[in-house]
Amino acid sequence: MIGRLDHLGLAVTSIAEARRFWEELGLAVDQVEEVAQEGVRVAMLRVGESRIELLEATSPESPIARFIARRGPGLHHVCLASDDVAADDARLRAAGFELLRDAPSPGAGGSRVQFVHPKSAGGVLVELAQAPEEER
C-alpha cells in the first residue's frame, strides 16, 4: 500500500552544482551515495516528510545520462513510499500495468524499488520504494 510521497527525482549534470540552489533555500543534503547498478550518484535532501533526490550519472550509458541527453536536466520521476513493494508490483501487473523490471530490486539507501513505465502512469515515470525494515 502507498503511504506518502517519498521523493521527487531530479536529473542533474552535477550534484555539486545543483545542491547549491537547494542549500540556499535552507535544505541540507542528508546523504550522498553511488548506486553502481544504475550508474548513478544520488544526493538526498529532506523536505518535511518527503525528500528531493538529485541524480547524477556516473557513466554515459546510465539511464540518467540518456535522460539528460534527450531532455536535459529536470524532473525525472516521482517516488511513492510503499509498505510492500512486492505486493504493489503484483497488483499492478495483475491489472495490466507495465513495470520496468521483472521484480523489485535494490535501490538507494537500502530500499527495494520498482518502476512503473510512463505509458502506464499518464506519462510520468513512477518509482515505488520500500524502506529497509529498520526505517519503517
N, CA, C and O atoms as a GROMACS GRO file, in nm:
protein
  544
    1MET      N    1   0.084  -0.118   0.000
    1MET     CA    2   0.000   0.000   0.000
    1MET      C    3   0.089   0.125   0.000
    1MET      O    4   0.196   0.126   0.061
    2ILE      N    5   0.044   0.226  -0.068
    2ILE     CA    6   0.118   0.352  -0.079
    2ILE      C    7   0.080   0.441   0.039
    2ILE      O    8  -0.038   0.460   0.070
    3GLY      N    9   0.183   0.497   0.105
    3GLY     CA   10   0.158   0.578   0.224
    3GLY      C   11   0.180   0.727   0.208
    3GLY      O   12   0.116   0.807   0.276
    4ARG      N   13   0.271   0.766   0.118
    4ARG     CA   14   0.304   0.907   0.105
    4ARG      C   15   0.396   0.927  -0.016
    4ARG      O   16   0.446   0.830  -0.074
    5LEU      N   17   0.418   1.053  -0.050
    5LEU     CA   18   0.519   1.086  -0.148
    5LEU      C   19   0.654   1.068  -0.080
    5LEU      O   20   0.680   1.129   0.023
    6ASP      N   21   0.739   0.984  -0.136
    6ASP     CA   22   0.871   0.964  -0.078
    6ASP      C   23   0.968   1.071  -0.126
    6ASP      O   24   1.030   1.140  -0.045
    7HIS      N   25   0.982   1.084  -0.259
    7HIS     CA   26   1.071   1.187  -0.311
    7HIS      C   27   1.041   1.220  -0.457
    7HIS      O   28   0.971   1.147  -0.526
    8LEU      N   29   1.096   1.332  -0.500
    8LEU     CA   30   1.099   1.371  -0.640
    8LEU      C   31   1.242   1.352  -0.688
    8LEU      O   32   1.335   1.403  -0.626
    9GLY      N   33   1.260   1.278  -0.796
    9GLY     CA   34   1.393   1.255  -0.852
    9GLY      C   35   1.423   1.356  -0.960
    9GLY      O   36   1.350   1.368  -1.059
   10LEU      N   37   1.532   1.430  -0.943
   10LEU     CA   38   1.573   1.533  -1.038
   10LEU      C   39   1.704   1.492  -1.105
   10LEU      O   40   1.804   1.470  -1.036
   11ALA      N   41   1.705   1.481  -1.237
   11ALA     CA   42   1.826   1.452  -1.312
   11ALA      C   43   1.909   1.579  -1.320
   11ALA      O   44   1.860   1.684  -1.361
   12VAL      N   45   2.035   1.570  -1.279
   12VAL     CA   46   2.125   1.686  -1.280
   12VAL      C   47   2.257   1.648  -1.345
   12VAL      O   48   2.295   1.531  -1.346
   13THR      N   49   2.325   1.746  -1.400
   13THR     CA   50   2.456   1.718  -1.459
   13THR      C   51   2.564   1.712  -1.352
   13THR      O   52   2.665   1.644  -1.369
   14SER      N   53   2.542   1.782  -1.241
   14SER     CA   54   2.639   1.784  -1.132
   14SER      C   55   2.568   1.804  -0.998
   14SER      O   56   2.499   1.904  -0.978
   15ILE      N   57   2.584   1.709  -0.908
   15ILE     CA   58   2.527   1.724  -0.774
   15ILE      C   59   2.589   1.846  -0.706
   15ILE      O   60   2.518   1.922  -0.640
   16ALA      N   61   2.719   1.864  -0.720
   16ALA     CA   62   2.787   1.977  -0.655
   16ALA      C   63   2.726   2.110  -0.696
   16ALA      O   64   2.708   2.198  -0.612
   17GLU      N   65   2.694   2.125  -0.823
   17GLU     CA   66   2.634   2.250  -0.870
   17GLU      C   67   2.486   2.259  -0.830
   17GLU      O   68   2.442   2.364  -0.783
   18ALA      N   69   2.412   2.152  -0.848
   18ALA     CA   70   2.268   2.154  -0.822
   18ALA      C   71   2.236   2.174  -0.675
   18ALA      O   72   2.138   2.243  -0.643
   19ARG      N   73   2.313   2.118  -0.586
   19ARG     CA   74   2.281   2.128  -0.444
   19ARG      C   75   2.291   2.270  -0.391
   19ARG      O   76   2.228   2.303  -0.291
   20ARG      N   77   2.371   2.353  -0.456
   20ARG     CA   78   2.387   2.491  -0.411
   20ARG      C   79   2.253   2.563  -0.401
   20ARG      O   80   2.227   2.633  -0.303
   21PHE      N   81   2.167   2.545  -0.503
   21PHE     CA   82   2.035   2.609  -0.503
   21PHE      C   83   1.952   2.563  -0.384
   21PHE      O   84   1.898   2.645  -0.310
   22TRP      N   85   1.943   2.431  -0.365
   22TRP     CA   86   1.859   2.375  -0.259
   22TRP      C   87   1.912   2.411  -0.121
   22TRP      O   88   1.834   2.436  -0.029
   23GLU      N   89   2.044   2.414  -0.107
   23GLU     CA   90   2.104   2.453   0.022
   23GLU      C   91   2.080   2.600   0.051
   23GLU      O   92   2.063   2.639   0.167
   24GLU      N   93   2.077   2.683  -0.053
   24GLU     CA   94   2.048   2.825  -0.034
   24GLU      C   95   1.905   2.844   0.020
   24GLU      O   96   1.878   2.941   0.091
   25LEU      N   97   1.815   2.752  -0.013
   25LEU     CA   98   1.678   2.755   0.038
   25LEU      C   99   1.668   2.700   0.180
   25LEU      O  100   1.560   2.699   0.240
   26GLY      N  101   1.781   2.654   0.234
   26GLY     CA  102   1.782   2.605   0.371
   26GLY      C  103   1.772   2.454   0.384
   26GLY      O  104   1.765   2.402   0.495
   27LEU      N  105   1.772   2.382   0.273
   27LEU     CA  106   1.769   2.235   0.278
   27LEU      C  107   1.911   2.182   0.291
   27LEU      O  108   2.007   2.246   0.246
   28ALA      N  109   1.924   2.066   0.352
   28ALA     CA  110   2.056   2.006   0.371
   28ALA      C  111   2.060   1.868   0.308
   28ALA      O  112   1.962   1.793   0.312
   29VAL      N  113   2.174   1.835   0.250
   29VAL     CA  114   2.194   1.702   0.194
   29VAL      C  115   2.212   1.604   0.311
   29VAL      O  116   2.303   1.618   0.392
   30ASP      N  117   2.120   1.504   0.317
   30ASP     CA  118   2.128   1.401   0.421
   30ASP      C  119   2.239   1.301   0.392
   30ASP      O  120   2.314   1.262   0.482
   31GLN      N  121   2.249   1.261   0.266
   31GLN     CA  122   2.345   1.159   0.229
   31GLN      C  123   2.374   1.168   0.081
   31GLN      O  124   2.291   1.217   0.004
   32VAL      N  125   2.491   1.122   0.042
   32VAL     CA  126   2.528   1.107  -0.098
   32VAL      C  127   2.579   0.964  -0.111
   32VAL      O  128   2.664   0.920  -0.032
   33GLU      N  129   2.529   0.891  -0.209
   33GLU     CA  130   2.576   0.755  -0.230
   33GLU      C  131   2.573   0.721  -0.377
   33GLU      O  132   2.501   0.783  -0.455
   34GLU      N  133   2.652   0.624  -0.414
   34GLU     CA  134   2.652   0.574  -0.551
   34GLU      C  135   2.571   0.446  -0.556
   34GLU      O  136   2.585   0.358  -0.471
   35VAL      N  137   2.486   0.437  -0.656
   35VAL     CA  138   2.410   0.314  -0.683
   35VAL      C  139   2.470   0.259  -0.812
   35VAL      O  140   2.426   0.292  -0.922
   36ALA      N  141   2.571   0.174  -0.796
   36ALA     CA  142   2.652   0.128  -0.909
   36ALA      C  143   2.570   0.058  -1.017
   36ALA      O  144   2.594   0.080  -1.136
   37GLN      N  145   2.473  -0.025  -0.978
   37GLN     CA  146   2.396  -0.099  -1.078
   37GLN      C  147   2.312  -0.008  -1.166
   37GLN      O  148   2.270  -0.048  -1.275
   38GLU      N  149   2.287   0.116  -1.121
   38GLU     CA  150   2.211   0.213  -1.201
   38GLU      C  151   2.301   0.315  -1.269
   38GLU      O  152   2.254   0.395  -1.350
   39GLY      N  153   2.431   0.313  -1.237
   39GLY     CA  154   2.522   0.410  -1.296
   39GLY      C  155   2.491   0.552  -1.253
   39GLY      O  156   2.493   0.644  -1.334
   40VAL      N  157   2.462   0.570  -1.123
   40VAL     CA  158   2.418   0.700  -1.074
   40VAL      C  159   2.472   0.727  -0.934
   40VAL      O  160   2.493   0.636  -0.854
   41ARG      N  161   2.494   0.854  -0.907
   41ARG     CA  162   2.524   0.902  -0.772
   41ARG      C  163   2.402   0.983  -0.730
   41ARG      O  164   2.350   1.062  -0.809
   42VAL      N  165   2.357   0.963  -0.606
   42VAL     CA  166   2.237   1.032  -0.558
   42VAL      C  167   2.268   1.112  -0.433
   42VAL      O  168   2.347   1.070  -0.348
   43ALA      N  169   2.203   1.226  -0.423
   43ALA     CA  170   2.209   1.308  -0.302
   43ALA      C  171   2.065   1.331  -0.259
   43ALA      O  172   1.981   1.370  -0.340
   44MET      N  173   2.037   1.307  -0.131
   44MET     CA  174   1.902   1.324  -0.077
   44MET      C  175   1.896   1.447   0.011
   44MET      O  176   1.982   1.470   0.096
   45LEU      N  177   1.790   1.528  -0.012
   45LEU     CA  178   1.764   1.646   0.069
   45LEU      C  179   1.625   1.631   0.130
   45LEU      O  180   1.528   1.612   0.057
   46ARG      N  181   1.615   1.640   0.260
   46ARG     CA  182   1.487   1.624   0.328
   46ARG      C  183   1.406   1.752   0.318
   46ARG      O  184   1.457   1.863   0.336
   47VAL      N  185   1.275   1.734   0.287
   47VAL     CA  186   1.178   1.843   0.282
   47VAL      C  187   1.057   1.793   0.360
   47VAL      O  188   0.970   1.727   0.303
   48GLY      N  189   1.049   1.824   0.489
   48GLY     CA  190   0.942   1.770   0.572
   48GLY      C  191   0.949   1.619   0.575
   48GLY      O  192   1.054   1.562   0.606
   49GLU      N  193   0.836   1.554   0.544
   49GLU     CA  194   0.833   1.407   0.542
   49GLU      C  195   0.881   1.350   0.409
   49GLU      O  196   0.897   1.229   0.397
   50SER      N  197   0.904   1.434   0.309
   50SER     CA  198   0.947   1.389   0.178
   50SER      C  199   1.092   1.431   0.154
   50SER      O  200   1.157   1.490   0.241
   51ARG      N  201   1.140   1.399   0.035
   51ARG     CA  202   1.278   1.433   0.000
   51ARG      C  203   1.287   1.474  -0.146
   51ARG      O  204   1.197   1.447  -0.226
   52ILE      N  205   1.396   1.539  -0.178
   52ILE     CA  206   1.434   1.566  -0.317
   52ILE      C  207   1.560   1.483  -0.340
   52ILE      O  208   1.653   1.486  -0.260
   53GLU      N  209   1.561   1.409  -0.451
   53GLU     CA  210   1.675   1.325  -0.485
   53GLU      C  211   1.743   1.384  -0.608
   53GLU      O  212   1.681   1.396  -0.713
   54LEU      N  213   1.868   1.422  -0.594
   54LEU     CA  214   1.946   1.470  -0.707
   54LEU      C  215   2.019   1.350  -0.766
   54LEU      O  216   2.088   1.277  -0.695
   55LEU      N  217   2.004   1.329  -0.898
   55LEU     CA  218   2.059   1.212  -0.966
   55LEU      C  219   2.164   1.256  -1.068
   55LEU      O  220   2.133   1.329  -1.163
   56GLU      N  221   2.287   1.212  -1.047
   56GLU     CA  222   2.398   1.246  -1.136
   56GLU      C  223   2.451   1.117  -1.198
   56GLU      O  224   2.483   1.023  -1.125
   57ALA      N  225   2.462   1.112  -1.329
   57ALA     CA  226   2.513   0.992  -1.398
   57ALA      C  227   2.661   0.970  -1.365
   57ALA      O  228   2.738   1.065  -1.354
   58THR      N  229   2.697   0.844  -1.350
   58THR     CA  230   2.838   0.809  -1.329
   58THR      C  231   2.898   0.744  -1.453
   58THR      O  232   3.018   0.718  -1.458
   59SER      N  233   2.813   0.719  -1.554
   59SER     CA  234   2.863   0.667  -1.681
   59SER      C  235   2.772   0.717  -1.792
   59SER      O  236   2.654   0.744  -1.768
   60PRO      N  237   2.826   0.731  -1.912
   60PRO     CA  238   2.745   0.781  -2.023
   60PRO      C  239   2.634   0.686  -2.066
   60PRO      O  240   2.543   0.726  -2.139
   61GLU      N  241   2.640   0.560  -2.023
   61GLU     CA  242   2.538   0.461  -2.059
   61GLU      C  243   2.425   0.453  -1.957
   61GLU      O  244   2.329   0.379  -1.977
   62SER      N  245   2.434   0.527  -1.848
   62SER     CA  246   2.333   0.516  -1.743
   62SER      C  247   2.200   0.576  -1.789
   62SER      O  248   2.197   0.663  -1.876
   63PRO      N  249   2.089   0.530  -1.729
   63PRO     CA  250   1.959   0.588  -1.764
   63PRO      C  251   1.953   0.740  -1.743
   63PRO      O  252   1.887   0.809  -1.820
   64ILE      N  253   2.020   0.791  -1.642
   64ILE     CA  254   2.018   0.936  -1.617
   64ILE      C  255   2.095   1.010  -1.725
   64ILE      O  256   2.052   1.117  -1.769
   65ALA      N  257   2.209   0.956  -1.768
   65ALA     CA  258   2.284   1.020  -1.877
   65ALA      C  259   2.201   1.025  -2.004
   65ALA      O  260   2.200   1.126  -2.074
   66ARG      N  261   2.131   0.915  -2.034
   66ARG     CA  262   2.046   0.912  -2.153
   66ARG      C  263   1.929   1.010  -2.140
   66ARG      O  264   1.892   1.077  -2.236
   67PHE      N  265   1.871   1.017  -2.021
   67PHE     CA  266   1.760   1.110  -1.996
   67PHE      C  267   1.806   1.254  -2.021
   67PHE      O  268   1.739   1.329  -2.092
   68ILE      N  269   1.919   1.292  -1.964
   68ILE     CA  270   1.970   1.429  -1.980
   68ILE      C  271   2.005   1.456  -2.126
   68ILE      O  272   1.982   1.567  -2.174
   69ALA      N  273   2.061   1.358  -2.196
   69ALA     CA  274   2.094   1.377  -2.338
   69ALA      C  275   1.968   1.404  -2.420
   69ALA      O  276   1.972   1.485  -2.514
   70ARG      N  277   1.857   1.339  -2.387
   70ARG     CA  278   1.732   1.356  -2.462
   70ARG      C  279   1.653   1.478  -2.419
   70ARG      O  280   1.600   1.551  -2.503
   71ARG      N  281   1.646   1.502  -2.288
   71ARG     CA  282   1.553   1.604  -2.236
   71ARG      C  283   1.619   1.717  -2.158
   71ARG      O  284   1.556   1.819  -2.131
   72GLY      N  285   1.746   1.700  -2.122
   72GLY     CA  286   1.812   1.798  -2.039
   72GLY      C  287   1.782   1.771  -1.892
   72GLY      O  288   1.701   1.683  -1.861
   73PRO      N  289   1.846   1.844  -1.803
   73PRO     CA  290   1.822   1.825  -1.660
   73PRO      C  291   1.677   1.859  -1.624
   73PRO      O  292   1.613   1.940  -1.691
   74GLY      N  293   1.627   1.797  -1.520
   74GLY     CA  294   1.491   1.828  -1.474
   74GLY      C  295   1.427   1.712  -1.403
   74GLY      O  296   1.493   1.617  -1.363
   75LEU      N  297   1.295   1.723  -1.387
   75LEU     CA  298   1.220   1.619  -1.316
   75LEU      C  299   1.232   1.486  -1.390
   75LEU      O  300   1.197   1.477  -1.507
   76HIS      N  301   1.280   1.386  -1.321
   76HIS     CA  302   1.298   1.253  -1.379
   76HIS      C  303   1.188   1.156  -1.338
   76HIS      O  304   1.135   1.084  -1.421
   77HIS      N  305   1.153   1.156  -1.207
   77HIS     CA  306   1.049   1.064  -1.161
   77HIS      C  307   0.986   1.111  -1.031
   77HIS      O  308   1.039   1.197  -0.960
   78VAL      N  309   0.870   1.052  -1.003
   78VAL     CA  310   0.800   1.072  -0.876
   78VAL      C  311   0.808   0.939  -0.802
   78VAL      O  312   0.777   0.834  -0.859
   79CYS      N  313   0.848   0.942  -0.677
   79CYS     CA  314   0.861   0.819  -0.598
   79CYS      C  315   0.758   0.817  -0.486
   79CYS      O  316   0.746   0.912  -0.409
   80LEU      N  317   0.686   0.706  -0.477
   80LEU     CA  318   0.587   0.686  -0.373
   80LEU      C  319   0.638   0.582  -0.274
   80LEU      O  320   0.695   0.481  -0.314
   81ALA      N  321   0.617   0.607  -0.145
   81ALA     CA  322   0.659   0.513  -0.041
   81ALA      C  323   0.559   0.399  -0.034
   81ALA      O  324   0.439   0.421  -0.023
   82SER      N  325   0.610   0.278  -0.040
   82SER     CA  326   0.528   0.157  -0.033
   82SER      C  327   0.563   0.079   0.093
   82SER      O  328   0.680   0.072   0.132
   83ASP      N  329   0.462   0.022   0.158
   83ASP     CA  330   0.493  -0.064   0.272
   83ASP      C  331   0.516  -0.209   0.230
   83ASP      O  332   0.558  -0.291   0.311
   84ASP      N  333   0.488  -0.240   0.102
   84ASP     CA  334   0.510  -0.374   0.048
   84ASP      C  335   0.522  -0.363  -0.104
   84ASP      O  336   0.424  -0.381  -0.176
   85VAL      N  337   0.642  -0.334  -0.150
   85VAL     CA  338   0.662  -0.310  -0.294
   85VAL      C  339   0.635  -0.435  -0.377
   85VAL      O  340   0.591  -0.424  -0.491
   86ALA      N  341   0.660  -0.554  -0.323
   86ALA     CA  342   0.631  -0.677  -0.397
   86ALA      C  343   0.480  -0.692  -0.420
   86ALA      O  344   0.438  -0.731  -0.528
   87ALA      N  345   0.401  -0.661  -0.319
   87ALA     CA  346   0.254  -0.670  -0.333
   87ALA      C  347   0.203  -0.564  -0.430
   87ALA      O  348   0.114  -0.591  -0.510
   88ASP      N  349   0.259  -0.443  -0.424
   88ASP     CA  350   0.218  -0.338  -0.518
   88ASP      C  351   0.256  -0.378  -0.661
   88ASP      O  352   0.179  -0.356  -0.754
   89ASP      N  353   0.375  -0.436  -0.677
   89ASP     CA  354   0.420  -0.486  -0.806
   89ASP      C  355   0.320  -0.589  -0.860
   89ASP      O  356   0.276  -0.578  -0.975
   90ALA      N  357   0.285  -0.687  -0.780
   90ALA     CA  358   0.194  -0.793  -0.822
   90ALA      C  359   0.056  -0.737  -0.858
   90ALA      O  360  -0.004  -0.778  -0.957
   91ARG      N  361   0.006  -0.645  -0.777
   91ARG     CA  362  -0.126  -0.585  -0.802
   91ARG      C  363  -0.129  -0.509  -0.935
   91ARG      O  364  -0.224  -0.522  -1.012
   92LEU      N  365  -0.023  -0.430  -0.960
   92LEU     CA  366  -0.017  -0.354  -1.085
   92LEU      C  367  -0.005  -0.446  -1.206
   92LEU      O  368  -0.069  -0.422  -1.308
   93ARG      N  369   0.078  -0.550  -1.196
   93ARG     CA  370   0.093  -0.645  -1.307
   93ARG      C  371  -0.041  -0.713  -1.337
   93ARG      O  372  -0.081  -0.724  -1.453
   94ALA      N  373  -0.109  -0.757  -1.231
   94ALA     CA  374  -0.238  -0.826  -1.249
   94ALA      C  375  -0.341  -0.734  -1.316
   94ALA      O  376  -0.430  -0.781  -1.386
   95ALA      N  377  -0.328  -0.603  -1.293
   95ALA     CA  378  -0.420  -0.507  -1.353
   95ALA      C  379  -0.378  -0.464  -1.493
   95ALA      O  380  -0.446  -0.384  -1.557
   96GLY      N  381  -0.264  -0.519  -1.542
   96GLY     CA  382  -0.221  -0.492  -1.678
   96GLY      C  383  -0.128  -0.374  -1.697
   96GLY      O  384  -0.104  -0.332  -1.810
   97PHE      N  385  -0.075  -0.320  -1.588
   97PHE     CA  386   0.018  -0.207  -1.600
   97PHE      C  387   0.158  -0.257  -1.632
   97PHE      O  388   0.196  -0.366  -1.592
   98GLU      N  389   0.234  -0.175  -1.705
   98GLU     CA  390   0.369  -0.212  -1.746
   98GLU      C  391   0.471  -0.164  -1.643
   98GLU      O  392   0.476  -0.046  -1.609
   99LEU      N  393   0.553  -0.257  -1.595
   99LEU     CA  394   0.660  -0.226  -1.500
   99LEU      C  395   0.793  -0.243  -1.570
   99LEU      O  396   0.804  -0.321  -1.665
  100LEU      N  397   0.894  -0.170  -1.526
  100LEU     CA  398   1.021  -0.170  -1.598
  100LEU      C  399   1.113  -0.285  -1.562
  100LEU      O  400   1.204  -0.318  -1.640
  101ARG      N  401   1.093  -0.348  -1.449
  101ARG     CA  402   1.180  -0.457  -1.406
  101ARG      C  403   1.097  -0.582  -1.382
  101ARG      O  404   0.976  -0.576  -1.358
  102ASP      N  405   1.164  -0.696  -1.391
  102ASP     CA  406   1.095  -0.823  -1.368
  102ASP      C  407   1.046  -0.835  -1.224
  102ASP      O  408   0.945  -0.900  -1.198
  103ALA      N  409   1.116  -0.772  -1.133
  103ALA     CA  410   1.082  -0.778  -0.990
  103ALA      C  411   1.146  -0.658  -0.922
  103ALA      O  412   1.239  -0.599  -0.976
  104PRO      N  413   1.098  -0.621  -0.802
  104PRO     CA  414   1.164  -0.514  -0.728
  104PRO      C  415   1.313  -0.546  -0.708
  104PRO      O  416   1.352  -0.663  -0.697
  105SER      N  417   1.394  -0.442  -0.705
  105SER     CA  418   1.539  -0.458  -0.695
  105SER      C  419   1.596  -0.359  -0.595
  105SER      O  420   1.526  -0.267  -0.552
  106PRO      N  421   1.724  -0.376  -0.558
  106PRO     CA  422   1.785  -0.284  -0.462
  106PRO      C  423   1.792  -0.141  -0.516
  106PRO      O  424   1.820  -0.118  -0.633
  107GLY      N  425   1.766  -0.045  -0.426
  107GLY     CA  426   1.774   0.096  -0.461
  107GLY      C  427   1.860   0.171  -0.361
  107GLY      O  428   1.926   0.109  -0.277
  108ALA      N  429   1.860   0.301  -0.369
  108ALA     CA  430   1.939   0.385  -0.280
  108ALA      C  431   1.894   0.368  -0.135
  108ALA      O  432   1.776   0.345  -0.109
  109GLY      N  433   1.987   0.381  -0.044
  109GLY     CA  434   1.956   0.377   0.098
  109GLY      C  435   1.907   0.243   0.148
  109GLY      O  436   1.844   0.236   0.254
  110GLY      N  437   1.936   0.136   0.075
  110GLY     CA  438   1.893   0.003   0.117
  110GLY      C  439   1.747  -0.028   0.087
  110GLY      O  440   1.694  -0.127   0.137
  111SER      N  441   1.682   0.056   0.008
  111SER     CA  442   1.541   0.034  -0.024
  111SER      C  443   1.525  -0.075  -0.131
  111SER      O  444   1.622  -0.116  -0.195
  112ARG      N  445   1.402  -0.121  -0.149
  112ARG     CA  446   1.363  -0.210  -0.258
  112ARG      C  447   1.274  -0.126  -0.349
  112ARG      O  448   1.181  -0.060  -0.301
  113VAL      N  449   1.301  -0.126  -0.480
  113VAL     CA  450   1.230  -0.036  -0.570
  113VAL      C  451   1.177  -0.108  -0.693
  113VAL      O  452   1.228  -0.213  -0.734
  114GLN      N  453   1.073  -0.050  -0.750
  114GLN     CA  454   1.017  -0.092  -0.878
  114GLN      C  455   0.974   0.036  -0.951
  114GLN      O  456   0.934   0.134  -0.888
  115PHE      N  457   0.983   0.034  -1.083
  115PHE     CA  458   0.943   0.150  -1.163
  115PHE      C  459   0.825   0.114  -1.251
  115PHE      O  460   0.822   0.007  -1.312
  116VAL      N  461   0.729   0.205  -1.259
  116VAL     CA  462   0.613   0.190  -1.346
  116VAL      C  463   0.642   0.270  -1.473
  116VAL      O  464   0.680   0.387  -1.467
  117HIS      N  465   0.625   0.205  -1.587
  117HIS     CA  466   0.654   0.270  -1.715
  117HIS      C  467   0.564   0.393  -1.732
  117HIS      O  468   0.446   0.389  -1.696
  118PRO      N  469   0.620   0.501  -1.784
  118PRO     CA  470   0.538   0.621  -1.805
  118PRO      C  471   0.412   0.597  -1.889
  118PRO      O  472   0.311   0.665  -1.870
  119LYS      N  473   0.416   0.502  -1.982
  119LYS     CA  474   0.297   0.471  -2.062
  119LYS      C  475   0.181   0.424  -1.975
  119LYS      O  476   0.065   0.440  -2.012
  120SER      N  477   0.212   0.367  -1.860
  120SER     CA  478   0.108   0.317  -1.770
  120SER      C  479   0.069   0.416  -1.662
  120SER      O  480  -0.022   0.390  -1.584
  121ALA      N  481   0.138   0.530  -1.656
  121ALA     CA  482   0.114   0.625  -1.547
  121ALA      C  483   0.098   0.768  -1.599
  121ALA      O  484   0.150   0.863  -1.540
  122GLY      N  485   0.027   0.782  -1.707
  122GLY     CA  486  -0.003   0.916  -1.758
  122GLY      C  487   0.116   0.996  -1.801
  122GLY      O  488   0.114   1.119  -1.793
  123GLY      N  489   0.222   0.929  -1.849
  123GLY     CA  490   0.341   1.000  -1.897
  123GLY      C  491   0.445   1.028  -1.791
  123GLY      O  492   0.546   1.094  -1.820
  124VAL      N  493   0.424   0.980  -1.668
  124VAL     CA  494   0.517   1.006  -1.557
  124VAL      C  495   0.586   0.876  -1.519
  124VAL      O  496   0.519   0.774  -1.499
  125LEU      N  497   0.719   0.878  -1.507
  125LEU     CA  498   0.791   0.763  -1.453
  125LEU      C  499   0.765   0.762  -1.302
  125LEU      O  500   0.796   0.859  -1.233
  126VAL      N  501   0.708   0.653  -1.252
  126VAL     CA  502   0.674   0.641  -1.109
  126VAL      C  503   0.762   0.532  -1.048
  126VAL      O  504   0.767   0.420  -1.098
  127GLU      N  505   0.828   0.568  -0.941
  127GLU     CA  506   0.907   0.471  -0.863
  127GLU      C  507   0.827   0.436  -0.739
  127GLU      O  508   0.770   0.524  -0.673
  128LEU      N  509   0.823   0.309  -0.706
  128LEU     CA  510   0.767   0.262  -0.580
  128LEU      C  511   0.886   0.216  -0.496
  128LEU      O  512   0.967   0.136  -0.541
  129ALA      N  513   0.895   0.266  -0.373
  129ALA     CA  514   1.011   0.233  -0.289
  129ALA      C  515   0.967   0.188  -0.151
  129ALA      O  516   0.884   0.252  -0.086
  130GLN      N  517   1.025   0.076  -0.108
  130GLN     CA  518   1.001   0.024   0.027
  130GLN      C  519   1.128   0.044   0.107
  130GLN      O  520   1.234  -0.008   0.070
  131ALA      N  521   1.117   0.118   0.215
  131ALA     CA  522   1.234   0.146   0.300
  131ALA      C  523   1.283   0.018   0.366
  131ALA      O  524   1.208  -0.078   0.380
  132PRO      N  525   1.410   0.016   0.405
  132PRO     CA  526   1.461  -0.100   0.478
  132PRO      C  527   1.382  -0.121   0.608
  132PRO      O  528   1.327  -0.025   0.663
  133GLU      N  529   1.376  -0.241   0.655
  133GLU     CA  530   1.297  -0.278   0.774
  133GLU      C  531   1.324  -0.185   0.893
  133GLU      O  532   1.230  -0.145   0.962
  134GLU      N  533   1.449  -0.152   0.917
  134GLU     CA  534   1.484  -0.070   1.035
  134GLU      C  535   1.433   0.074   1.026
  134GLU      O  536   1.429   0.144   1.127
  135GLU      N  537   1.394   0.119   0.905
  135GLU     CA  538   1.343   0.256   0.889
  135GLU      C  539   1.191   0.263   0.887
  135GLU      O  540   1.135   0.373   0.884
  136ARG      N  541   1.122   0.149   0.888
  136ARG     CA  542   0.976   0.152   0.882
  136ARG      C  543   0.916   0.158   1.020
  136ARG      O  544   0.793   0.160   1.033
   0.00000   0.00000   0.00000
